[in-house]
Amino acid sequence: MYNKYTDRMFSVYNESRKKLIQNPEYLIKSEKLIHDLISNTLTSNLQEIETDYNEASYMYPFWKNYPPEERGRSPRGDQFPWIEVGEHSVGCKLARLISKKHSIREVGLPSGPDQRFLIRSKNIRDVLNIGDSLMVLIDVKSVGPRDDFNHTVLSTNQVSGDGSWLSPHDGIQNKVMMASGARSNHPFHCSLSPIYVSSSLEVSPSISVFVKPVYAMPKDSSTDATIGQPLERITIATLPNGLLLTENPSYLRTHPGLLYPGKDKKSTPEKSLRARIDFNILNQIDSWRVESIPVI
C-alpha cells in the first residue's frame, strides 16, 4: 500500500506545488475561506459550545479526586489544566458542526494537530483553482488568564513546510525553518506537507488553524478560592501554508519574528523543539488572520 500510487502522486503533487508557488493568492484566499467558515461556525453555535465547555466545571465532583496533572514550572495549585476540555467541547464539536453543511472525510493521518479532515466544496474550487478540497488542520489550545498571551506555541507536527519532493520514493521533505527571536534562535523541523494528494489523486493543500478557548477564573468573594473555569472568549489564528512561509511571498523572510523560539528545556532534542507564532506579526500579514469571539 505504501508505494502503490506513489508515481502518480509525485507528478500531480509537483505540478500543483508549482502552480501554488506561482499563484500564492490561491492559498491565501483558501485560508481566508476556511478561517471565515470556522469563525461563522463558532459564532452561530456559541451558546452550545459555552454550555458544554462550562459543564466541565459543574461536573467537578466527578473528577475532583482525579484531576488532570498540573503543567508548567511553578503551578499555584488553583488552576486545572483545561486542555482536553477545549479539545472535546470545541474541537470535536467544531468538526461535527462543519460536517452538517460540508462534505468531510476524516482522513487518518498518523500525526498532526487535534483535528484533521479533508473538506470539499464548490466554494473551495472557486478560490483554489486547482481542485475543490483542502486538508484542514485544527489545533485547540485552551488557556487561562495567566497564560493568555498574544502568541501560541507550535509543535513540529502542526506546521507545514516547503514540501520539496525530488524523486518519487523519497517522499516530501521540508527544509528546516529558523525560529528567530530578539535574544535567541533555533532550528524548527516542521513536519506537515503543504499539499496532500489522495490515492484518487485529489489535491488538498494544508490549512492550519489554531483555536484558543480562553477561560476565566472567578473567585469566591469570601475565600478568594477559584470556583470554576468558564469560557470567556475564543481566539482563532490562521497560520500561512508552508509555501507562503518559505517560497512565495516568503513571509518568514518578509516578516522577521513571525516564528520565534518556544519554551522547551535546553535538553530537548533539536528535532522536537517547538516555536511560537507572533499574533501581532500575523495580523500585519493579513488583518483577518487573528480574530477573537467574545462569550457574552
N, C-alpha and C positions, 0 to 999 in steps of 0.2 A: 504493500500500500504506500510506503514512504515515497517511492520514486515512480509510481505508475503514471502520473500526469506531469512529471517534472519538466520534460522538454517543452511541452505546450505552454505550461505556466510561465516558464522562463521567457519565452518570446512575447507573450501577452503582457507580462509584468513590465518588461523593459520598454516596450512600446508605450504603455500607459505612463510609466515613470517619466519618460522623455516629454510626453505631452503636458504633464502636470508641472514639470520644471519650466517649460516654455510658457505655460499659461497659469501662473500662480493664482490668478483670480478664481479659477475653478475651485481650488481648495478653500480659499478664503470665503467664498460665497457658500460653499457646502458647510463650513464650520459655523457660519452665522445661522444657516438654516437649522442646524441641529441645536445650537445654543438657544435659539428662539423657541424651538419645539420643547426643549426641556424646561425653559422658563415658563412658557404658557401652561405646560402640564402641571408644574408645581403650583403655579398661581391659581389655576382653576380647581385644584384639588387640595388646597392648603388646609382647609378645615379637617379633612380626613387625615392628612399627614400629621397635623398638630395633635389630633386626638390620639392616634396610635403611638406617636413619639412620646407623649406625656404619660401614656398608660404605664410605661416602664417605672415611673416614679410612684404611681399609685399602687403598683404591684410589689412594692418594696418588701412586704412581709414574706414573700415567697422566695426572695433571694438574698435577704439581708445577712444571713449567716453564711452565704457562699458568694460574696461579692467578687466582681472581676478584679484581677490583680492590678494594683496601682502601678503606674508607669512614671517615668521622669526621675530626675536626680534626687529631689528632696520633696516628696509628696507630703502635704499637710494633714492628710487623713480625713478631710471633709469633702472630698470631690471624688466621685466614682468615674472610672474610665467608661465613656459613653459611646465608644467606637462602634460596637455591634448594634447598639440601639439605632444609630443612624444608618448602618448598612442594611438593616432589615426594614425599619419603618419608613425610610426614604428611598434607599437604593433599590431594594426588591420591588417596592411598590411602584417606583418610577417606571421600571421596565414593564410591569404589568399594565399600568395605565396607558403607556405609549402603544402597547400591543393592541389596545382596543380599536385604534384608528389606523394603525400602520402595520404592514407586513414585516414580521420579525422572525429571524432564525437565531436560536441560541447556539451558535457555533462554538464547539467545545475547545477553544484554545487552551493549552495546558498551563499557561501563566498569563498574568496581566492584572489589570485593575479589578475592583469588586464586581462590576457589571460589564459584560462584553457580549454584544449581539450585532448581528447584521440586519440593517433596516433598508427596506426598498420602497421607493415611491416615485411617482411621476415628477413631483417637485424636485427630487434629487436629480433626476435626469435633466431637468431644465437648467440647473445651475452647474452641474458637474460636467456635462457634455461628453463624458466617456463611458457612461453607464448610469444605472438607476439605483445603485446600492452603496452603502457606506458601512464601515465597521466602527460602531460606536463603542467607546471605551470610557466607562464612567467609574471614578473612584470617589467614595464617600468618606469624608473626614470630619467627624463630629468634634467640635472644640467648645470649651467653656470660656468664661470671661478672662481667665488667666493665660490662656494660650490662643486667644483670638487676635492673630497678627495679620498684617496685610501681605501675607505670602502663604504658600503651602509647601510642605515637604514632599518631594517626589522620589519614589523608588525607581530603580533602573528599569523595572518592567511596567512602568506607567508612562513612558515617553518614547516616541518613535524617532528614528534617526534618518540618515540619508539613504539607507537601504540599497547599497550597492550590491548587484548580483552579476558577477563577471562570467561565470560558467554554470551550466545547468545544475550539476551535482554539488556545487559549493554551497548553495543556499545564500540567502541575503546576509550581508554583514554591514553593520553600522560603524562608521568612523567614530572614534572616541571624542565626545564633546568635552569642553572645559567649563567647569563651574567656577566663575571668576568673581571674587568679592574684593572689597577695599583692602582687606588685610591678608587674605589667603586665596588660594585656588587649588583645585584638584581635578583629576580626570573624572568623567562621568560616562559610564558604559551603558547607555540606553539600549534596550533590547527589543523594542517593538518595531515591526515593519511599518513603513509609511503607507504601504499598499498591501492588500491581501488579494490573492486570486484563488477562487474555489476550484474544486475538481470539475465543475461545469464551465470553468473559465470566466466566471463572473468577477469583475474587477471592483474592489471595495477599498477605497482609501480610508486611512485611520482618522478618526475624530476623537481627540482626548479631552474629556471634560471632568472637572473636579467640582464636586458638590460638597459644600461645607455647612451642615446644620450647626448653628451656634446656640448653645443653651445658656440660660441664666442660672444663678444660684441664690434664690431668695432665702432670706434668713427669718428665723423665729424672733420676733421683737423682744421677747423676754429672755431667751437663752443665747441668741446670736448663732444658733446652730442652723446649718443648711437644711431646708425642709423639702427639697426636690430639685430637679434639673430640667425645667420646662423649656421647650423650644422657643427661641426668641426671634430668629431670622434664619434664612438660608442664603448663602452666597454661592454663586455659580461662576466658575472661571474656565474659559476655554483656551487651551494651550495650542499654539500653531502646530500643524503637522511637521514632522521632521524635515521634509523637503523645503518647507517655508523657513524653518530654523537654520538650515545649513546650506541650501542650494540657491534658491531664488524666492524671495529677496534677501535671504540670509539674515534673519532677524538677530541671531546671536552675534553677528558682526556689527550690524547697524544699531543695535540696542544693547551695548555692553552692560552687564549686571543683571540682565533678564534672568539668567541662570547663575546662581551663586552657591557656595558651599552649604551643605546640610549640617546636621547636628550629630554626626557619628563620632565614636571614640577613635583615638589615634590607632588603635589595634585593629580596626575594621579593615578587612581585605579591600584592595583598591576596586575590584570589580563589583563590590557591594555598596560602595559609598553612595549616599543619597545627595540630592541637591534641592535647593529651594527655587521657587519661581516667584519673582517680584511682581505683585499685582499692580503697583504703580506704573512700572515699565510696560506691563502687559496692556494696561489701559492706554498708554501712549501709542502702542501699535494700532489698536482699534478700540474706540470708546465702549463698544458693546461687549468686549471680551470678559469684563468682570461686572457682575450685577448682584445686588442684594435684594432679597424679597423679605420684607418685614412681616412678622406674625402679629396681627392686631387683635 
